[in-house]
Amino acid sequence: MRGIPTTILVAPDSFKGTLSADAVASAIGRGLEQGGWEVELCPLADGGEGTLSVLLGALGGELVTASVTDPLGRELEAAFGVAEDAGGRRVAIVETAAASGLGLLADDELDPLGASTVGTGELIVAAAHAGADVIYLGVGGSATTDGGVGAIRAIEEAGGLGGSKLVVLSDVRTPFEAAARVYGPQKGASSDEVGRLTRRLHALARGFDRDPRGIPMTGAAGGLSGGLWARFGATLVPGAAFVLDLLDFDRRMRAARAVVTGEGRLDEQSLAGKAVSEVATRARQSGVPCHAIVGERRLDAFGARILDLQAILEAGTPARLRNAGRRLAALI
């Protein structure tokens, strides 16, 4: 008869802009170990910040840099990953945030109308020129709402994708036409600018060969995912599910006593497309208790019940994460 598992699987996302998923997992894991538990670390990503690090860690491979432009057209060096998958294909991993990210701009530089995804297109081109059979594009954390026209222009001016297949890893399910309304304010857009951006997205959608409006995940990165879907036939996949499957999460979870997940801010957006939601759903379906340690909780009791989280603790620094891990050790 199989004994009761004694290992806790620690599977958090990054705390956006502050701590990597590796750092979060390590700090929580140390606290759990101090509380007497064995731990297995499983840092996650969902197509947003940290996707490159997590996927490259799982697949092996190397970082390559390319000279591209930031959201305002300034030159910068950005990295992407090159690796080989289990099927022997050469794959590249690109993060939108590396070239078109909100974190590349100071608060007084935000330009919701003018910010462009040209740099992301240039990174995609560099990945194609590196011989990638498949390019995985994580689309979280952009400063842009250009519907992907900047990236499309950069790719077309370079002669297209060649033989590379483009797969977009999305951390949201938002459709193309809602991108400005849902994400514009966090990129600096006023209510008037949200309206202008929304009208612009509708006009772009009417001009594409395929209309991305109403299609889940086409609104990611200010419509970048929808533009790439419409122009180049990019495949759109939920990033969290893709990453968890690549990391063999289900097997590891079922072998654990409990799972501890987490992210920087637990809120309504966590319920759809984010890593925490995917972890909690899989744990519930498998009957494995799931707990969360988050930087900030903005989810009410009803939302927590939807996720079926056993405990939710707040901690935003490595020391506090370690302490939260010790507190949680007593509850498991």
C-alpha positions in Angstrom: 0.0 0.0 0.0 1.3 3.4 -1.0 2.2 5.6 2.0 1.1 9.2 2.5 3.2 11.6 0.5 5.6 13.7 2.5 6.8 16.2 -0.1 5.3 19.6 -0.8 5.3 20.8 -4.4 6.2 24.5 -4.5 4.9 25.9 -7.8 4.6 29.7 -7.9 4.6 32.2 -10.7 6.9 35.2 -10.6 6.0 38.2 -8.5 5.8 40.6 -11.4 8.5 43.2 -11.5 10.0 42.2 -8.2 10.9 38.5 -7.8 11.5 35.7 -10.3 9.5 32.4 -9.9 12.8 30.7 -9.0 13.4 33.2 -6.1 9.8 32.9 -4.9 9.9 29.1 -5.0 13.3 29.0 -3.2 12.2 31.3 -0.4 8.9 29.5 0.2 10.7 26.2 0.0 13.2 27.2 2.7 10.4 28.1 5.0 8.6 24.8 4.5 11.8 22.9 5.1 12.4 24.8 8.4 8.9 23.7 9.3 9.8 20.1 8.8 8.7 19.3 5.3 10.5 18.0 2.2 10.0 20.2 -0.8 10.2 20.0 -4.6 10.5 23.3 -6.4 8.6 23.8 -9.6 8.8 27.5 -10.7 6.1 28.4 -13.2 5.1 30.9 -15.8 2.0 31.5 -17.9 3.2 33.4 -21.0 3.9 36.5 -19.0 7.1 37.6 -17.2 9.5 34.8 -16.6 8.3 32.5 -19.3 11.7 32.5 -21.0 13.6 31.5 -17.9 11.1 28.7 -17.0 11.0 27.2 -20.5 14.7 27.5 -21.0 15.3 25.8 -17.6 13.0 23.0 -18.6 14.4 22.5 -22.2 18.0 23.4 -21.7 19.6 25.5 -24.4 21.1 28.9 -24.5 20.4 32.6 -24.5 21.0 34.6 -27.7 20.9 38.4 -27.9 19.7 40.6 -30.7 19.7 44.3 -31.3 16.0 45.5 -31.4 13.9 48.6 -30.6 12.0 49.3 -27.4 8.3 50.5 -27.4 9.4 54.0 -28.2 11.9 53.0 -31.0 15.1 53.2 -29.0 17.7 50.6 -29.6 18.4 47.9 -27.0 19.8 44.4 -26.7 17.2 41.8 -25.9 17.6 38.1 -25.3 15.7 35.1 -26.5 16.2 31.4 -25.9 17.2 28.6 -28.4 16.8 25.0 -27.4 15.7 21.6 -28.7 12.4 20.0 -27.6 11.6 16.3 -26.9 10.7 15.8 -30.6 14.1 17.0 -31.8 12.8 20.3 -33.1 14.8 23.5 -32.8 12.7 25.9 -30.8 13.1 29.5 -29.8 11.5 31.2 -26.8 10.7 34.9 -27.1 9.2 37.2 -24.4 7.3 40.2 -25.6 8.3 42.1 -22.5 12.0 41.8 -23.5 11.5 44.2 -26.4 8.0 45.8 -25.9 7.6 45.6 -22.2 6.0 48.0 -19.7 9.1 47.6 -17.5 11.3 49.2 -20.2 9.6 52.6 -19.7 9.6 55.0 -16.9 6.3 56.2 -15.6 6.6 59.5 -17.5 7.5 57.7 -20.7 4.2 55.7 -21.0 2.8 56.3 -24.5 -0.4 54.2 -24.9 -1.1 55.6 -28.4 2.4 55.5 -29.8 4.1 52.5 -28.1 4.9 49.9 -30.7 5.6 46.1 -30.9 8.2 46.6 -33.7 10.9 45.3 -31.3 9.0 42.1 -30.6 8.7 41.5 -34.4 12.4 42.1 -34.7 13.0 39.5 -31.9 10.7 37.0 -33.7 12.7 37.6 -36.9 16.0 37.0 -35.1 14.6 33.7 -33.7 13.5 32.6 -37.2 16.9 33.5 -38.6 18.4 31.3 -35.8 16.8 28.4 -37.5 13.9 27.8 -35.1 11.3 25.3 -36.3 8.9 26.6 -33.7 8.9 30.1 -32.0 7.1 30.2 -28.6 6.1 33.8 -27.9 5.1 34.8 -24.4 2.9 37.9 -24.6 2.5 39.2 -21.1 3.7 42.5 -19.8 3.6 44.7 -22.9 3.5 48.5 -22.9 1.6 48.5 -26.2 -1.9 48.5 -27.7 -1.1 48.6 -31.4 -2.9 45.4 -32.4 0.4 43.9 -33.4 0.9 46.2 -36.4 4.5 47.1 -35.4 5.5 43.4 -35.1 3.7 42.5 -38.3 5.6 45.3 -40.2 8.9 44.2 -38.8 8.3 40.6 -39.8 7.1 41.5 -43.3 10.0 43.9 -44.0 12.4 41.0 -43.1 10.7 38.7 -45.6 8.4 36.8 -43.2 8.8 33.9 -40.9 10.4 31.5 -43.4 9.6 28.0 -42.2 9.1 28.9 -38.6 5.8 28.1 -36.9 4.7 30.8 -34.4 2.9 29.7 -31.2 1.6 32.4 -28.9 1.5 31.6 -25.1 -1.2 33.7 -23.7 -1.8 34.5 -20.0 -5.3 36.0 -20.6 -8.4 35.1 -22.6 -9.4 38.6 -23.5 -10.6 39.1 -27.1 -9.0 41.6 -29.5 -11.6 44.3 -29.3 -11.4 44.5 -25.5 -7.7 44.8 -25.1 -7.7 48.6 -24.7 -10.6 48.6 -22.2 -9.1 45.9 -20.0 -5.4 46.7 -20.1 -5.1 50.2 -21.5 -5.3 52.0 -18.1 -2.4 50.1 -16.7 -0.4 51.2 -19.7 -1.1 54.8 -19.0 -4.2 55.3 -21.2 -6.8 57.9 -20.1 -10.5 57.1 -20.7 -10.4 59.2 -23.9 -7.4 57.3 -25.1 -9.0 53.9 -24.3 -11.8 54.9 -26.6 -9.4 56.0 -29.3 -7.4 52.8 -29.0 -10.6 50.7 -29.1 -11.7 52.3 -32.3 -8.2 51.8 -33.7 -8.4 48.1 -32.9 -11.8 47.7 -34.6 -10.4 49.4 -37.7 -7.4 47.1 -37.7 -9.5 44.0 -37.3 -11.6 45.0 -40.3 -8.4 45.3 -42.4 -6.9 41.9 -41.5 -7.5 38.8 -43.6 -9.0 37.1 -40.6 -11.1 39.0 -38.1 -9.7 38.4 -34.5 -12.6 40.0 -32.7 -14.5 37.7 -30.4 -11.7 35.1 -30.4 -10.4 34.2 -27.0 -6.7 35.2 -26.3 -6.5 37.6 -29.3 -6.4 40.6 -27.0 -3.1 39.7 -25.2 -0.3 42.3 -25.3 -2.7 44.9 -26.6 -3.9 42.8 -29.5 -0.4 41.6 -30.5 -1.6 38.0 -30.3 -4.6 38.7 -32.5 -2.6 40.5 -35.1 -0.1 37.6 -35.4 -3.1 35.1 -35.5 -4.8 37.1 -38.2 -1.7 37.8 -40.4 0.6 34.8 -39.9 -1.8 32.1 -38.6 -0.1 32.0 -35.2 -1.4 29.3 -32.9 -2.9 30.7 -29.7 -2.5 28.5 -26.6 -3.1 29.1 -22.9 0.3 29.7 -21.6 -0.2 28.3 -18.1 -1.5 24.9 -19.3 1.3 24.7 -21.8 4.0 25.3 -19.2 2.5 23.0 -16.6 2.3 20.2 -19.2 5.9 20.8 -20.3 7.1 20.6 -16.6 5.2 17.3 -16.1 3.2 19.1 -13.4 0.3 16.7 -13.0 2.6 13.7 -12.2 4.6 15.7 -9.7 1.5 17.1 -8.1 -0.2 13.7 -7.6 3.0 12.5 -5.9 2.9 15.4 -3.4 1.2 15.9 0.0 0.1 19.4 -1.0 0.8 22.2 -3.5 1.8 25.7 -2.7 1.4 28.2 -5.5 1.5 32.0 -5.7 1.8 35.2 -7.7 2.5 38.9 -7.0 -1.2 39.9 -6.8 -4.1 37.6 -6.4 -7.2 39.3 -8.0 -10.1 38.7 -10.4 -7.6 38.4 -13.3 -6.1 35.4 -11.5 -9.3 33.4 -12.2 -8.8 33.3 -15.9 -5.6 32.2 -17.7 -3.1 32.8 -14.9 -0.8 30.1 -13.5 -2.4 30.2 -10.0 -5.8 29.4 -11.5 -4.4 26.5 -13.6 -2.6 25.0 -10.6 -5.6 25.3 -8.3 -7.9 23.8 -10.9 -5.7 20.8 -11.5 -5.1 20.3 -7.7 -8.9 20.4 -7.0 -9.6 17.9 -9.8 -6.9 15.5 -8.4 -7.9 15.9 -4.8 -4.6 17.5 -3.8 -4.8 20.3 -1.2 -3.6 23.7 -2.7 -2.4 26.7 -0.8 -1.2 30.1 -2.0 1.4 32.7 -0.8 0.9 35.9 -2.7 2.4 39.4 -2.6 -1.0 41.0 -2.3 -4.5 39.6 -2.0 -7.3 41.5 -3.8 -9.5 38.5 -4.2 -12.6 38.2 -2.1 -13.8 35.0 -0.3 -16.0 34.0 -3.2 -13.1 34.1 -5.6 -11.0 32.1 -3.2 -13.7 29.5 -3.0 -13.8 29.3 -6.8 -10.0 28.5 -6.7 -10.6 26.2 -3.7 -7.5 27.4 -2.0 -7.0 26.0 1.5 -5.0 29.0 2.8 -3.9 32.3 1.4 -1.0 34.1 3.0 0.5 37.4 2.0 4.3 38.0 1.7 6.2 40.2 -0.7 9.9 39.8 0.1 12.2 36.7 0.3 12.3 37.0 4.1 8.6 37.3 4.4 8.0 34.5 1.9 10.3 32.3 4.0 8.3 33.2 7.1 5.1 32.5 5.3 6.4 29.1 4.3 7.1 28.3 8.0 3.6 29.4 9.0 2.1 27.4 6.2 4.1 24.3 7.3 2.1 24.2 10.5 -1.2 24.3 8.6 -0.5 21.5 6.1 
